[in-house]
Amino acid sequence: MTTHLSPGLLARYADRAAVLDEVTMWSVESHLEECAGCRALLADCMAGDALIARVAAGVDLGIAAGPAPAPRRRSLTVRNRWFVWHLAPWLTMTVAILGGAVLLQALEPRVPLVLLLAPVAPLPGVAVAWSRRHDPAWELIAGTPAAGLLMLLRRTAAVLAVIIPALALASNRTGVSLALALLPCLAFSAATIVLGGFIGVRRAAVWLGSLWTLAVVVPTIATVHPPALLQSGTSGFWALLTLILAGLAAMKSASFRRLSSHN
Amino acid sequence: MRTVSAAEAAPTTYPWAVHAQELQVRAGRHLAVDGLDLTLGTGVHGLLGPNGAGKTTLMRALATVVRPAGGRLTVLGEAVDGRADLRLVRRGLGYLPQQFGFYPRFTVREFVEYLAWLKEMPKATVPGAVQRAIDRVGLTDRAGARMKTLSGGMLRRAGIAQAIVNDPAVLLLDEPTVGLDPEQRLDFRELLRDVGVDSCVLVSTHLVEDVVAACTDVIVMNEGRLVHQGAVDELIAQGGDGDAGDSPAERGYSALLRRHRAGAAR
């Protein structure tokens, strides 16, 4: 943009005794703000100035006397610390139950316990992640621009980041299909969010968990007959269901912006 | 001292920072705010009223935390009563709830930083804004302390710090002086006057003397309705010698409520 300042002009600007008209002063200063080279030249002009030296000494003294700068932190870990601490017991419990299911399935291979528990495995974590009972600053957070579906999805993703590897490991140990373990898990997570838009996430998780337990888990254990919903050909159905529910969840995004009484 | 951006210096396109018409807000099933008309501009507004007058519910509605049940509510020129996207409005809001929840393991700085991040402030401005907010509430020497080690008054001040961290155009403080000692209350009034120069501040309180000392404007609510809105002097002028209260403003307040109740009973 502008040409660089001439050494003569800079010297006059640096000289306190010299008189510079206002317009020139203004153009010099606006150039100096943007040009590091001319600032360096100006610094050379001002070297040895008593006032500058005194100010520099004062600033150094202030820095030495003031509090030490706060150490730089990894902001990601800081942000999620509450979340991690609060979710840890719930996720530990879920992973422990999955571990127990693997052991039981090894003892009784006719009942696919890991597959039966896979859909409901993320539900406790998701319910805790979006509940005013479990988040002390809930009212504060509900009034911030970041509150909404995106935040719920981020928290759900944090839950799934633990649950999915655990499920993958469990399905690998018991030799069941990975798709049949993971797709229902994703479908139920999405269903919890969709239903949560109507009745609250916690309540939705409780309802869906109870429904699955009563309709599928209990009959399967009682009859020792693998459920039709979890046969090897059904993964296409689960994939489609997950997609549809994810689309529905995106449409319900307006429900998560406010503090609603049933969360 | 801070630099003022062009966006901040631009004239607003709305007459009132907060404009409520026939506003109705539910608290549970109960209609806690019922047919309230209110306009708030720049300045510090004190919100007074007896317990159950609907002050907290009104605050929640203004903070866009609950959806109004009826009427119209406009904050910073944007309607916030429907299903509209609230992000833009919320970036200009600061809110201290009455029940101020916090994360005990967070330090004050982490907590204010977290809220600044949730308020979608530009990443580069966050550390400076956080330090400034903590300095303004006088918690500089406790910035590294965990929240669980703070006293009640300090927690309240940390709450005020997170509310002002984004230099809000509308600042809503619900009972901010609870737990503050007399000296801190004086500092807080100073802060209120400072913030109220260029933004709209609504302070809900039970303490009439706080309102008299720090507010330009008084709003008195009773049973979900507006009883009085006007300058502090007008409130004082309402009271006579026969009214209950130890100061002119308290007498004015009790006279207003008595007259309103008598009017409602008739």
Interface residues (C-beta under 8 A of the other chain):
Chain A: P67 A70 R73 S75 V78 R79 R81 W82 W85 D135 P136 A137 W138 E139 L140 I141 A142 G143 T144 P145 A146 A147 A254 R257 R258 L259 S261
Chain B: G28 R60 A63 T64 V65 V66 R67 R83 L86 R87 L88 R90 R91 L93 Y95 P97 Q99 F100 G101 F102 Y103 R105 F106 R109 E110 E113 Y114 L115 W117 L118 K119 E120 T140 A143 G144 Q162
